[in-house]
Amino acid sequence: MKELFSKFKIVQVVSNEQRHKGGLKRLGKGYSKAYRLNPFNPLSYILVVVTIPVILLMYGFVGSFEKAINPFRWG
């Protein structure tokens, strides 16, 4: 699924090792790769709108704000 999303440019992937070697700080968690939804792709907004009911069912109204505050951040 990650390969499909990155093929359609819905998810952006950055190598933290290459960033560290280039003198930049690491993004997100860990050392290998950082992922985020592409804020410039309209398909990522459709993905967010489709998953909102799933988030509300799984975490409830209050829990959804804790889990999905900003889906477009590196993490």
PDB file of N, CA, C and O in Angstrom:
ATOM      1  N   MET A   1       0.805  -1.177   0.000  1.00  0.00           N
ATOM      2  CA  MET A   1       0.000   0.000   0.000  1.00  0.00           C
ATOM      3  C   MET A   1       0.862   1.261   0.000  1.00  0.00           C
ATOM      4  O   MET A   1       0.518   2.240  -0.662  1.00  0.00           O
ATOM      5  N   LYS A   2       1.984   1.249   0.738  1.00  0.00           N
ATOM      6  CA  LYS A   2       2.875   2.405   0.755  1.00  0.00           C
ATOM      7  C   LYS A   2       3.458   2.670  -0.632  1.00  0.00           C
ATOM      8  O   LYS A   2       3.623   3.819  -1.039  1.00  0.00           O
ATOM      9  N   GLU A   3       3.769   1.585  -1.352  1.00  0.00           N
ATOM     10  CA  GLU A   3       4.315   1.754  -2.694  1.00  0.00           C
ATOM     11  C   GLU A   3       3.294   2.396  -3.626  1.00  0.00           C
ATOM     12  O   GLU A   3       3.644   3.235  -4.456  1.00  0.00           O
ATOM     13  N   LEU A   4       2.033   2.000  -3.486  1.00  0.00           N
ATOM     14  CA  LEU A   4       0.978   2.568  -4.319  1.00  0.00           C
ATOM     15  C   LEU A   4       0.774   4.045  -4.005  1.00  0.00           C
ATOM     16  O   LEU A   4       0.641   4.864  -4.914  1.00  0.00           O
ATOM     17  N   PHE A   5       0.750   4.385  -2.717  1.00  0.00           N
ATOM     18  CA  PHE A   5       0.576   5.783  -2.332  1.00  0.00           C
ATOM     19  C   PHE A   5       1.759   6.640  -2.782  1.00  0.00           C
ATOM     20  O   PHE A   5       1.563   7.771  -3.226  1.00  0.00           O
ATOM     21  N   SER A   6       2.975   6.120  -2.674  1.00  0.00           N
ATOM     22  CA  SER A   6       4.123   6.907  -3.116  1.00  0.00           C
ATOM     23  C   SER A   6       4.211   6.968  -4.641  1.00  0.00           C
ATOM     24  O   SER A   6       4.767   7.924  -5.181  1.00  0.00           O
ATOM     25  N   LYS A   7       3.679   5.979  -5.338  1.00  0.00           N
ATOM     26  CA  LYS A   7       3.660   6.023  -6.800  1.00  0.00           C
ATOM     27  C   LYS A   7       2.744   7.136  -7.298  1.00  0.00           C
ATOM     28  O   LYS A   7       3.073   7.823  -8.264  1.00  0.00           O
ATOM     29  N   PHE A   8       1.595   7.317  -6.643  1.00  0.00           N
ATOM     30  CA  PHE A   8       0.651   8.371  -7.018  1.00  0.00           C
ATOM     31  C   PHE A   8       0.961   9.695  -6.321  1.00  0.00           C
ATOM     32  O   PHE A   8       0.183  10.644  -6.426  1.00  0.00           O
ATOM     33  N   LYS A   9       2.098   9.770  -5.605  1.00  0.00           N
ATOM     34  CA  LYS A   9       2.547  10.978  -4.912  1.00  0.00           C
ATOM     35  C   LYS A   9       1.563  11.450  -3.851  1.00  0.00           C
ATOM     36  O   LYS A   9       1.447  12.649  -3.596  1.00  0.00           O
ATOM     37  N   ILE A  10       0.852  10.506  -3.231  1.00  0.00           N
ATOM     38  CA  ILE A  10      -0.037  10.849  -2.120  1.00  0.00           C
ATOM     39  C   ILE A  10       0.780  10.957  -0.841  1.00  0.00           C
ATOM     40  O   ILE A  10       0.508  11.809   0.005  1.00  0.00           O
ATOM     41  N   VAL A  11       1.778  10.097  -0.702  1.00  0.00           N
ATOM     42  CA  VAL A  11       2.656  10.094   0.463  1.00  0.00           C
ATOM     43  C   VAL A  11       4.050  10.513   0.013  1.00  0.00           C
ATOM     44  O   VAL A  11       4.556  10.030  -1.000  1.00  0.00           O
ATOM     45  N   GLN A  12       4.669  11.421   0.779  1.00  0.00           N
ATOM     46  CA  GLN A  12       6.040  11.823   0.507  1.00  0.00           C
ATOM     47  C   GLN A  12       6.969  11.060   1.449  1.00  0.00           C
ATOM     48  O   GLN A  12       6.684  10.917   2.638  1.00  0.00           O
ATOM     49  N   VAL A  13       8.081  10.575   0.903  1.00  0.00           N
ATOM     50  CA  VAL A  13       9.043   9.797   1.678  1.00  0.00           C
ATOM     51  C   VAL A  13      10.396  10.497   1.593  1.00  0.00           C
ATOM     52  O   VAL A  13      10.849  10.855   0.506  1.00  0.00           O
ATOM     53  N   VAL A  14      11.043  10.692   2.754  1.00  0.00           N
ATOM     54  CA  VAL A  14      12.354  11.327   2.811  1.00  0.00           C
ATOM     55  C   VAL A  14      13.281  10.433   3.616  1.00  0.00           C
ATOM     56  O   VAL A  14      12.906   9.931   4.675  1.00  0.00           O
ATOM     57  N   SER A  15      14.489  10.236   3.112  1.00  0.00           N
ATOM     58  CA  SER A  15      15.487   9.449   3.829  1.00  0.00           C
ATOM     59  C   SER A  15      16.186  10.333   4.856  1.00  0.00           C
ATOM     60  O   SER A  15      16.809  11.334   4.503  1.00  0.00           O
ATOM     61  N   ASN A  16      16.078   9.958   6.129  1.00  0.00           N
ATOM     62  CA  ASN A  16      16.724  10.735   7.180  1.00  0.00           C
ATOM     63  C   ASN A  16      18.234  10.563   7.165  1.00  0.00           C
ATOM     64  O   ASN A  16      18.958  11.468   7.579  1.00  0.00           O
ATOM     65  N   GLU A  17      18.720   9.434   6.700  1.00  0.00           N
ATOM     66  CA  GLU A  17      20.166   9.231   6.628  1.00  0.00           C
ATOM     67  C   GLU A  17      20.788  10.197   5.621  1.00  0.00           C
ATOM     68  O   GLU A  17      21.842  10.771   5.891  1.00  0.00           O
ATOM     69  N   GLN A  18      20.152  10.382   4.466  1.00  0.00           N
ATOM     70  CA  GLN A  18      20.678  11.317   3.462  1.00  0.00           C
ATOM     71  C   GLN A  18      20.598  12.759   3.975  1.00  0.00           C
ATOM     72  O   GLN A  18      21.500  13.558   3.720  1.00  0.00           O
ATOM     73  N   ARG A  19      19.533  13.090   4.689  1.00  0.00           N
ATOM     74  CA  ARG A  19      19.418  14.441   5.255  1.00  0.00           C
ATOM     75  C   ARG A  19      20.512  14.687   6.283  1.00  0.00           C
ATOM     76  O   ARG A  19      21.092  15.772   6.322  1.00  0.00           O
ATOM     77  N   HIS A  20      20.804  13.683   7.123  1.00  0.00           N
ATOM     78  CA  HIS A  20      21.827  13.835   8.157  1.00  0.00           C
ATOM     79  C   HIS A  20      23.207  13.987   7.530  1.00  0.00           C
ATOM     80  O   HIS A  20      24.018  14.791   7.991  1.00  0.00           O
ATOM     81  N   LYS A  21      23.472  13.213   6.478  1.00  0.00           N
ATOM     82  CA  LYS A  21      24.756  13.330   5.785  1.00  0.00           C
ATOM     83  C   LYS A  21      24.903  14.690   5.115  1.00  0.00           C
ATOM     84  O   LYS A  21      26.014  15.207   4.997  1.00  0.00           O
ATOM     85  N   GLY A  22      23.798  15.267   4.680  1.00  0.00           N
ATOM     86  CA  GLY A  22      23.827  16.581   4.044  1.00  0.00           C
ATOM     87  C   GLY A  22      23.846  17.739   5.032  1.00  0.00           C
ATOM     88  O   GLY A  22      23.872  18.899   4.620  1.00  0.00           O
ATOM     89  N   GLY A  23      23.834  17.446   6.327  1.00  0.00           N
ATOM     90  CA  GLY A  23      23.905  18.484   7.338  1.00  0.00           C
ATOM     91  C   GLY A  23      22.554  19.014   7.777  1.00  0.00           C
ATOM     92  O   GLY A  23      22.498  20.015   8.492  1.00  0.00           O
ATOM     93  N   LEU A  24      21.471  18.383   7.378  1.00  0.00           N
ATOM     94  CA  LEU A  24      20.132  18.817   7.776  1.00  0.00           C
ATOM     95  C   LEU A  24      19.650  17.972   8.946  1.00  0.00           C
ATOM     96  O   LEU A  24      20.131  16.859   9.160  1.00  0.00           O
ATOM     97  N   LYS A  25      18.682  18.515   9.713  1.00  0.00           N
ATOM     98  CA  LYS A  25      18.163  17.752  10.845  1.00  0.00           C
ATOM     99  C   LYS A  25      17.188  16.680  10.356  1.00  0.00           C
ATOM    100  O   LYS A  25      16.614  16.786   9.272  1.00  0.00           O
ATOM    101  N   ARG A  26      17.019  15.659  11.172  1.00  0.00           N
ATOM    102  CA  ARG A  26      16.114  14.562  10.834  1.00  0.00           C
ATOM    103  C   ARG A  26      14.671  15.001  10.995  1.00  0.00           C
ATOM    104  O   ARG A  26      14.356  15.845  11.835  1.00  0.00           O
ATOM    105  N   LEU A  27      13.797  14.423  10.183  1.00  0.00           N
ATOM    106  CA  LEU A  27      12.374  14.709  10.234  1.00  0.00           C
ATOM    107  C   LEU A  27      11.640  13.537  10.870  1.00  0.00           C
ATOM    108  O   LEU A  27      12.000  12.382  10.640  1.00  0.00           O
ATOM    109  N   GLY A  28      10.631  13.817  11.654  1.00  0.00           N
ATOM    110  CA  GLY A  28       9.804  12.758  12.219  1.00  0.00           C
ATOM    111  C   GLY A  28      10.551  11.927  13.237  1.00  0.00           C
ATOM    112  O   GLY A  28      11.449  12.413  13.924  1.00  0.00           O
ATOM    113  N   LYS A  29      10.163  10.662  13.321  1.00  0.00           N
ATOM    114  CA  LYS A  29      10.726   9.746  14.297  1.00  0.00           C
ATOM    115  C   LYS A  29      11.672   8.780  13.596  1.00  0.00           C
ATOM    116  O   LYS A  29      11.460   8.432  12.435  1.00  0.00           O
ATOM    117  N   GLY A  30      12.697   8.354  14.287  1.00  0.00           N
ATOM    118  CA  GLY A  30      13.574   7.327  13.752  1.00  0.00           C
ATOM    119  C   GLY A  30      14.682   7.877  12.874  1.00  0.00           C
ATOM    120  O   GLY A  30      14.887   9.087  12.778  1.00  0.00           O
ATOM    121  N   TYR A  31      15.391   6.956  12.238  1.00  0.00           N
ATOM    122  CA  TYR A  31      16.561   7.338  11.469  1.00  0.00           C
ATOM    123  C   TYR A  31      16.480   6.932  10.005  1.00  0.00           C
ATOM    124  O   TYR A  31      17.276   7.419   9.202  1.00  0.00           O
ATOM    125  N   SER A  32      15.552   6.062   9.624  1.00  0.00           N
ATOM    126  CA  SER A  32      15.591   5.564   8.253  1.00  0.00           C
ATOM    127  C   SER A  32      14.781   6.418   7.291  1.00  0.00           C
ATOM    128  O   SER A  32      15.357   7.010   6.378  1.00  0.00           O
ATOM    129  N   LYS A  33      13.468   6.503   7.460  1.00  0.00           N
ATOM    130  CA  LYS A  33      12.623   7.248   6.532  1.00  0.00           C
ATOM    131  C   LYS A  33      11.551   8.010   7.294  1.00  0.00           C
ATOM    132  O   LYS A  33      11.109   7.595   8.365  1.00  0.00           O
ATOM    133  N   ALA A  34      11.147   9.131   6.718  1.00  0.00           N
ATOM    134  CA  ALA A  34      10.039   9.911   7.273  1.00  0.00           C
ATOM    135  C   ALA A  34       8.942   9.968   6.220  1.00  0.00           C
ATOM    136  O   ALA A  34       9.221  10.125   5.031  1.00  0.00           O
ATOM    137  N   TYR A  35       7.697   9.841   6.658  1.00  0.00           N
ATOM    138  CA  TYR A  35       6.552   9.826   5.762  1.00  0.00           C
ATOM    139  C   TYR A  35       5.588  10.948   6.143  1.00  0.00           C
ATOM    140  O   TYR A  35       5.469  11.305   7.314  1.00  0.00           O
ATOM    141  N   ARG A  36       4.900  11.500   5.136  1.00  0.00           N
ATOM    142  CA  ARG A  36       3.803  12.426   5.387  1.00  0.00           C
ATOM    143  C   ARG A  36       2.890  12.446   4.171  1.00  0.00           C
ATOM    144  O   ARG A  36       3.300  12.088   3.067  1.00  0.00           O
ATOM    145  N   LEU A  37       1.641  12.871   4.387  1.00  0.00           N
ATOM    146  CA  LEU A  37       0.734  13.061   3.261  1.00  0.00           C
ATOM    147  C   LEU A  37       1.171  14.299   2.497  1.00  0.00           C
ATOM    148  O   LEU A  37       1.567  15.298   3.098  1.00  0.00           O
ATOM    149  N   ASN A  38       1.102  14.234   1.188  1.00  0.00           N
ATOM    150  CA  ASN A  38       1.505  15.343   0.339  1.00  0.00           C
ATOM    151  C   ASN A  38       0.424  16.423   0.371  1.00  0.00           C
ATOM    152  O   ASN A  38      -0.684  16.188  -0.111  1.00  0.00           O
ATOM    153  N   PRO A  39       0.720  17.606   0.929  1.00  0.00           N
ATOM    154  CA  PRO A  39      -0.311  18.641   1.013  1.00  0.00           C
ATOM    155  C   PRO A  39      -0.650  19.272  -0.331  1.00  0.00           C
ATOM    156  O   PRO A  39      -1.642  19.995  -0.426  1.00  0.00           O
ATOM    157  N   PHE A  40       0.139  19.025  -1.371  1.00  0.00           N
ATOM    158  CA  PHE A  40      -0.097  19.614  -2.683  1.00  0.00           C
ATOM    159  C   PHE A  40      -0.854  18.687  -3.628  1.00  0.00           C
ATOM    160  O   PHE A  40      -1.159  19.069  -4.758  1.00  0.00           O
ATOM    161  N   ASN A  41      -1.157  17.478  -3.177  1.00  0.00           N
ATOM    162  CA  ASN A  41      -1.862  16.519  -4.018  1.00  0.00           C
ATOM    163  C   ASN A  41      -3.326  16.440  -3.586  1.00  0.00           C
ATOM    164  O   ASN A  41      -3.600  16.167  -2.417  1.00  0.00           O
ATOM    165  N   PRO A  42      -4.274  16.671  -4.499  1.00  0.00           N
ATOM    166  CA  PRO A  42      -5.692  16.615  -4.119  1.00  0.00           C
ATOM    167  C   PRO A  42      -6.147  15.230  -3.660  1.00  0.00           C
ATOM    168  O   PRO A  42      -7.104  15.126  -2.893  1.00  0.00           O
ATOM    169  N   LEU A  43      -5.489  14.176  -4.109  1.00  0.00           N
ATOM    170  CA  LEU A  43      -5.859  12.827  -3.681  1.00  0.00           C
ATOM    171  C   LEU A  43      -5.622  12.618  -2.187  1.00  0.00           C
ATOM    172  O   LEU A  43      -6.329  11.828  -1.561  1.00  0.00           O
ATOM    173  N   SER A  44      -4.649  13.305  -1.610  1.00  0.00           N
ATOM    174  CA  SER A  44      -4.407  13.154  -0.179  1.00  0.00           C
ATOM    175  C   SER A  44      -5.551  13.750   0.631  1.00  0.00           C
ATOM    176  O   SER A  44      -5.868  13.238   1.705  1.00  0.00           O
ATOM    177  N   TYR A  45      -6.175  14.816   0.148  1.00  0.00           N
ATOM    178  CA  TYR A  45      -7.331  15.381   0.846  1.00  0.00           C
ATOM    179  C   TYR A  45      -8.536  14.443   0.760  1.00  0.00           C
ATOM    180  O   TYR A  45      -9.307  14.328   1.713  1.00  0.00           O
ATOM    181  N   ILE A  46      -8.693  13.782  -0.370  1.00  0.00           N
ATOM    182  CA  ILE A  46      -9.766  12.791  -0.504  1.00  0.00           C
ATOM    183  C   ILE A  46      -9.530  11.648   0.470  1.00  0.00           C
ATOM    184  O   ILE A  46     -10.471  11.159   1.095  1.00  0.00           O
ATOM    185  N   LEU A  47      -8.284  11.222   0.603  1.00  0.00           N
ATOM    186  CA  LEU A  47      -7.936  10.164   1.546  1.00  0.00           C
ATOM    187  C   LEU A  47      -8.263  10.577   2.983  1.00  0.00           C
ATOM    188  O   LEU A  47      -8.761   9.764   3.762  1.00  0.00           O
ATOM    189  N   VAL A  48      -7.986  11.831   3.340  1.00  0.00           N
ATOM    190  CA  VAL A  48      -8.278  12.320   4.686  1.00  0.00           C
ATOM    191  C   VAL A  48      -9.787  12.353   4.929  1.00  0.00           C
ATOM    192  O   VAL A  48     -10.247  11.957   6.000  1.00  0.00           O
ATOM    193  N   VAL A  49     -10.562  12.822   3.944  1.00  0.00           N
ATOM    194  CA  VAL A  49     -12.018  12.905   4.101  1.00  0.00           C
ATOM    195  C   VAL A  49     -12.634  11.519   4.230  1.00  0.00           C
ATOM    196  O   VAL A  49     -13.596  11.336   4.976  1.00  0.00           O
ATOM    197  N   VAL A  50     -12.095  10.552   3.518  1.00  0.00           N
ATOM    198  CA  VAL A  50     -12.626   9.187   3.579  1.00  0.00           C
ATOM    199  C   VAL A  50     -12.293   8.540   4.917  1.00  0.00           C
ATOM    200  O   VAL A  50     -13.093   7.759   5.432  1.00  0.00           O
ATOM    201  N   THR A  51     -11.134   8.844   5.491  1.00  0.00           N
ATOM    202  CA  THR A  51     -10.733   8.182   6.734  1.00  0.00           C
ATOM    203  C   THR A  51     -11.273   8.851   7.991  1.00  0.00           C
ATOM    204  O   THR A  51     -11.156   8.279   9.075  1.00  0.00           O
ATOM    205  N   ILE A  52     -11.856  10.034   7.889  1.00  0.00           N
ATOM    206  CA  ILE A  52     -12.392  10.701   9.082  1.00  0.00           C
ATOM    207  C   ILE A  52     -13.460   9.858   9.782  1.00  0.00           C
ATOM    208  O   ILE A  52     -13.409   9.741  11.007  1.00  0.00           O
ATOM    209  N   PRO A  53     -14.435   9.257   9.065  1.00  0.00           N
ATOM    210  CA  PRO A  53     -15.406   8.405   9.780  1.00  0.00           C
ATOM    211  C   PRO A  53     -14.760   7.199  10.468  1.00  0.00           C
ATOM    212  O   PRO A  53     -15.211   6.776  11.532  1.00  0.00           O
ATOM    213  N   VAL A  54     -13.722   6.655   9.873  1.00  0.00           N
ATOM    214  CA  VAL A  54     -13.028   5.522  10.495  1.00  0.00           C
ATOM    215  C   VAL A  54     -12.346   5.968  11.780  1.00  0.00           C
ATOM    216  O   VAL A  54     -12.382   5.255  12.783  1.00  0.00           O
ATOM    217  N   ILE A  55     -11.724   7.142  11.757  1.00  0.00           N
ATOM    218  CA  ILE A  55     -11.064   7.670  12.951  1.00  0.00           C
ATOM    219  C   ILE A  55     -12.089   7.932  14.049  1.00  0.00           C
ATOM    220  O   ILE A  55     -11.845   7.623  15.216  1.00  0.00           O
ATOM    221  N   LEU A  56     -13.229   8.498  13.680  1.00  0.00           N
ATOM    222  CA  LEU A  56     -14.257   8.775  14.677  1.00  0.00           C
ATOM    223  C   LEU A  56     -14.806   7.495  15.301  1.00  0.00           C
ATOM    224  O   LEU A  56     -15.107   7.464  16.494  1.00  0.00           O
ATOM    225  N   LEU A  57     -14.935   6.447  14.503  1.00  0.00           N
ATOM    226  CA  LEU A  57     -15.409   5.177  15.050  1.00  0.00           C
ATOM    227  C   LEU A  57     -14.383   4.524  15.966  1.00  0.00           C
ATOM    228  O   LEU A  57     -14.741   3.947  16.993  1.00  0.00           O
ATOM    229  N   MET A  58     -13.107   4.614  15.598  1.00  0.00           N
ATOM    230  CA  MET A  58     -12.078   3.942  16.374  1.00  0.00           C
ATOM    231  C   MET A  58     -11.714   4.678  17.665  1.00  0.00           C
ATOM    232  O   MET A  58     -11.573   4.054  18.716  1.00  0.00           O
ATOM    233  N   TYR A  59     -11.564   5.989  17.588  1.00  0.00           N
ATOM    234  CA  TYR A  59     -11.055   6.738  18.732  1.00  0.00           C
ATOM    235  C   TYR A  59     -12.095   7.622  19.401  1.00  0.00           C
ATOM    236  O   TYR A  59     -11.835   8.158  20.479  1.00  0.00           O
ATOM    237  N   GLY A  60     -13.241   7.788  18.808  1.00  0.00           N
ATOM    238  CA  GLY A  60     -14.240   8.693  19.355  1.00  0.00           C
ATOM    239  C   GLY A  60     -13.941  10.132  18.978  1.00  0.00           C
ATOM    240  O   GLY A  60     -12.952  10.409  18.300  1.00  0.00           O
ATOM    241  N   PHE A  61     -14.776  11.029  19.408  1.00  0.00           N
ATOM    242  CA  PHE A  61     -14.621  12.431  19.014  1.00  0.00           C
ATOM    243  C   PHE A  61     -13.391  13.072  19.641  1.00  0.00           C
ATOM    244  O   PHE A  61     -12.636  13.751  18.947  1.00  0.00           O
ATOM    245  N   VAL A  62     -13.172  12.873  20.937  1.00  0.00           N
ATOM    246  CA  VAL A  62     -12.031  13.486  21.618  1.00  0.00           C
ATOM    247  C   VAL A  62     -10.728  12.817  21.198  1.00  0.00           C
ATOM    248  O   VAL A  62      -9.720  13.493  20.989  1.00  0.00           O
ATOM    249  N   GLY A  63     -10.743  11.510  21.077  1.00  0.00           N
ATOM    250  CA  GLY A  63      -9.537  10.785  20.692  1.00  0.00           C
ATOM    251  C   GLY A  63      -9.077  11.090  19.287  1.00  0.00           C
ATOM    252  O   GLY A  63      -7.889  10.966  18.986  1.00  0.00           O
ATOM    253  N   SER A  64      -9.990  11.485  18.422  1.00  0.00           N
ATOM    254  CA  SER A  64      -9.603  11.786  17.047  1.00  0.00           C
ATOM    255  C   SER A  64      -8.716  13.014  16.986  1.00  0.00           C
ATOM    256  O   SER A  64      -7.825  13.080  16.139  1.00  0.00           O
ATOM    257  N   PHE A  65      -8.934  13.997  17.869  1.00  0.00           N
ATOM    258  CA  PHE A  65      -8.077  15.176  17.875  1.00  0.00           C
ATOM    259  C   PHE A  65      -6.687  14.854  18.402  1.00  0.00           C
ATOM    260  O   PHE A  65      -5.709  15.482  17.998  1.00  0.00           O
ATOM    261  N   GLU A  66      -6.594  13.886  19.295  1.00  0.00           N
ATOM    262  CA  GLU A  66      -5.285  13.497  19.809  1.00  0.00           C
ATOM    263  C   GLU A  66      -4.498  12.707  18.770  1.00  0.00           C
ATOM    264  O   GLU A  66      -3.277  12.844  18.693  1.00  0.00           O
ATOM    265  N   LYS A  67      -5.174  11.881  17.970  1.00  0.00           N
ATOM    266  CA  LYS A  67      -4.486  11.011  17.018  1.00  0.00           C
ATOM    267  C   LYS A  67      -4.260  11.668  15.662  1.00  0.00           C
ATOM    268  O   LYS A  67      -3.279  11.349  14.990  1.00  0.00           O
ATOM    269  N   ALA A  68      -5.118  12.555  15.250  1.00  0.00           N
ATOM    270  CA  ALA A  68      -5.029  13.101  13.894  1.00  0.00           C
ATOM    271  C   ALA A  68      -5.106  14.626  13.895  1.00  0.00           C
ATOM    272  O   ALA A  68      -5.949  15.207  13.213  1.00  0.00           O
ATOM    273  N   ILE A  69      -4.242  15.262  14.647  1.00  0.00           N
ATOM    274  CA  ILE A  69      -4.250  16.722  14.697  1.00  0.00           C
ATOM    275  C   ILE A  69      -3.807  17.291  13.361  1.00  0.00           C
ATOM    276  O   ILE A  69      -4.489  18.155  12.810  1.00  0.00           O
ATOM    277  N   ASN A  70      -2.684  16.830  12.823  1.00  0.00           N
ATOM    278  CA  ASN A  70      -2.177  17.339  11.558  1.00  0.00           C
ATOM    279  C   ASN A  70      -1.649  16.161  10.735  1.00  0.00           C
ATOM    280  O   ASN A  70      -0.539  15.695  10.991  1.00  0.00           O
ATOM    281  N   PRO A  71      -2.405  15.672   9.766  1.00  0.00           N
ATOM    282  CA  PRO A  71      -1.931  14.529   8.985  1.00  0.00           C
ATOM    283  C   PRO A  71      -0.832  14.881   7.990  1.00  0.00           C
ATOM    284  O   PRO A  71      -0.236  13.984   7.395  1.00  0.00           O
ATOM    285  N   PHE A  72      -0.552  16.168   7.797  1.00  0.00           N
ATOM    286  CA  PHE A  72       0.439  16.575   6.819  1.00  0.00           C
ATOM    287  C   PHE A  72       1.804  16.851   7.422  1.00  0.00           C
ATOM    288  O   PHE A  72       2.671  17.385   6.730  1.00  0.00           O
ATOM    289  N   ARG A  73       2.030  16.508   8.689  1.00  0.00           N
ATOM    290  CA  ARG A  73       3.331  16.714   9.300  1.00  0.00           C
ATOM    291  C   ARG A  73       4.210  15.491   9.090  1.00  0.00           C
ATOM    292  O   ARG A  73       3.715  14.398   8.813  1.00  0.00           O
ATOM    293  N   TRP A  74       5.499  15.679   9.221  1.00  0.00           N
ATOM    294  CA  TRP A  74       6.436  14.557   9.107  1.00  0.00           C
ATOM    295  C   TRP A  74       6.345  13.739  10.380  1.00  0.00           C
ATOM    296  O   TRP A  74       6.283  14.286  11.481  1.00  0.00           O
ATOM    297  N   GLY A  75       6.338  12.395  10.217  1.00  0.00           N
ATOM    298  CA  GLY A  75       6.251  11.593  11.427  1.00  0.00           C
ATOM    299  C   GLY A  75       6.271  10.158  11.233  1.00  0.00           C
ATOM    300  O   GLY A  75       6.201   9.402  12.203  1.00  0.00           O
TER     301      GLY A  75
END
